[in-house]
Amino acid sequence: MAETGAAEILTFGCRLNAYESEVMRQHAEAAGLTDTVIINTCAVTSEAERQARQAIRRARRANPDARIVVTGCAAQIDPEVYAAMDEVDVVLGNTEKLEPARFAALGDTRDHARIQVNDIMSARKTAAHLVEGFDRRARAFIQVQNGCDHRCTFCVIPFGRGNSRSVPIGTIVEQVRTLVANGIAEVVLSGVDMTSYGADLPGRPRAGQMIRRVLANVPELPRLRLSSIDVAEIDDDLMTLIADEPRLMPHLHLSLQAGDDMILKRMKRRHSRAQAIDFCAEARRLRPDIVFGADLIAGFPTETDNMFDRSLALVEECGLTHLHVFPYSPRPETPAARMPQFDRALIKDRAAALRAAGNAALANFLAGEVGRDRDVLIERPGLGRTEQFAEVRLDAKDGDAGQIVTARITSADATGLTGTARRDAA
């Protein structure tokens, strides 16, 4: 374990899970939990679940006398599967894992219910959890929304997260202000379906309004970054912020999934190929230095070679530079799992082709950064990230974690940049 006797948390999956792990860390410390390993699982793919089970077994071997608690989306969806593992002591649901009383009870010596998981669809609110810091890192994720009202045919996440719930704007502002006061230089707003923000709140504020109010009410925040967004839900306020707000980072990660209209319909996505391309073109017109990442699924059922080629072409047509490629994985009880499936070798080949296109696009973007001056947030001595989220290697003396320095980019390789801090930039 990282600290003798302290609770250790292993996190899989999304940025929202990272935030929730930090909430659990605080609850565990407040409860005085010791000799406990908490595994915060992900259910996006079968590979994510396999990795979680592997981590559980490894944790038991390394900590034979520890209490092992399993939580997260995979545990919420299939609690019995994890409770049946000999290594596991307690399974907590996604709502239960954020309740301080659960951690206080775990510190009790009495026996506990092995499965503590309620119906996630009964959740109506997302509770506010103030995180004072973020494990001594320069960047912090905060939850602004949870759950999803949409039912994409490949996705089990609504069954792990429930329906869409939003955190009130005032609470988000308070959270950001607290983080900045504790030295955090960059805040990442996260959610399961973040651009659906506000539909359940009084007045139905949109995501753009929430972001605008955060920036206006926390002028001391140096950087605000957004997690995954949906091009079908982007509002006018957000487009204005992209154009005019320098503290909103010029790096957007798009939930695209495919580049063929028929496959998008079979996925039950709400945007078209043209909408994705048009959004990227307009955002780039408003903010020429913006870059885009995207989630893409390879080998979705019924995807022909021509359909896949349109997804492959989307990398260039949208100007994508940071790809998250998911080989299609049939998830239990989803409509796509009942469609005719492709051979795993074909899915693997298509995923490799997408990754190769993404790697080439990233390398081309990085090469174009050489000679530029970029503001770099130092994450740890010798390493930081630009506003466009490109990794930069610096001299370890060029800044402390949490500091933003201006650096001249001197070289690039396939995955990152090398730079030198400008001594005249201060």
HELIX and SHEET records of a PDB file:
HELIX    1   1 ARG A   15  ALA A   31  1                                  17    
HELIX    2   2 SER A   46  ALA A   62  1                                  17    
HELIX    3   3 CYS A   73  ILE A   77  1                                   5    
HELIX    4   4 PRO A   79  ALA A   83  1                                   5    
HELIX    5   5 GLU A   96  LEU A   98  5                                   3    
HELIX    6   6 PRO A  100  LEU A  106  1                                   7    
HELIX    7   7 ILE A  120  SER A  122  5                                   3    
HELIX    8   8 ILE A  157  ARG A  161  1                                   5    
HELIX    9   9 ILE A  169  ALA A  181  1                                  13    
HELIX   10  10 MET A  194  SER A  196  5                                   3    
HELIX   11  11 ALA A  207  ASN A  217  1                                  11    
HELIX   12  12 ASP A  236  ASP A  244  1                                   9    
HELIX   13  13 ASP A  261  MET A  267  1                                   7    
HELIX   14  14 ARG A  273  LEU A  286  1                                  14    
HELIX   15  15 ASP A  305  CYS A  318  1                                  14    
HELIX   16  16 PRO A  335  ARG A  338  5                                   4    
HELIX   17  17 ARG A  344  ALA A  367  1                                  24    
HELIX   18  18 ALA A  396  ASP A  398  5                                   3    
SHEET    1   A 5 GLU A   8  THR A  11  0                                        
SHEET    2   A 5 THR A  36  THR A  41  1                                        
SHEET    3   A 5 ARG A  67  GLY A  72  1                                        
SHEET    4   A 5 VAL A  90  LEU A  92  1                                        
SHEET    5   A 5 ILE A 115  GLN A 116  1                                        
SHEET    1   B 3 ARG A 139  GLN A 143  0                                        
SHEET    2   B 3 GLU A 186  SER A 190  1                                        
SHEET    3   B 3 ARG A 223  LEU A 226  1                                        
SHEET    1   C 2 GLN A 145  ASN A 146  0                                        
SHEET    2   C 2 ARG A 165  SER A 166 -1                                        
SHEET    1   D 3 HIS A 251  GLN A 257  0                                        
SHEET    2   D 3 VAL A 291  ALA A 298  1                                        
SHEET    3   D 3 LEU A 320  PRO A 327  1                                        
SHEET    1   E 6 ASP A 373  ARG A 380  0                                        
SHEET    2   E 6 LEU A 383  ARG A 385 -1                                        
SHEET    3   E 6 GLU A 391  ARG A 393 -1                                        
SHEET    4   E 6 LEU A 417  ALA A 421  1                                        
SHEET    5   E 6 ILE A 404  ALA A 412 -1                                        
SHEET    6   E 6 ASP A 373  ARG A 380 -1                                        
END                                                                             
